Amino acid sequence: LAAFPSIWLTPLWKDEAILKVIAAAGPKALVVIGKADPQWDQALADKLTKKKVDIMAVEGADHGMTVAGSAAATAQVLMDLRIKLAALVATVLPPVVLPLTNAPVTTPAVPETPAHDPLFDE
């Protein structure tokens, strides 16, 4: 297991067995955890950082990666996470090359909207 890159999204790392697996992966592991998550523990983060584990500790995010009271902050967390994951996946998977084509791009026809809708008309 340690030979493969791994992504740990809000891990239950207070469980010693889980912590050992993450630590064994070292630089091939990414841990994403919110600092408002009950699992957050700075000492565990420091321990894993010494093993070269990449820790993405998100200020204010809970176990669901939600920032309480802020949809905008939660959306930003998810965007940052997407960027981090895409970068990691790009280091693991070969690049995808799509064949070039001269075929025109077509847009599907949009159905006409009726002037009235019998379901909602009174």
Beta strands, then each sheet from edge to edge (+ up, - down):
strand 1: 6-9
strand 2: 29-34
strand 3: 54-58
sheet 1: 1+ 2+ 3+
end
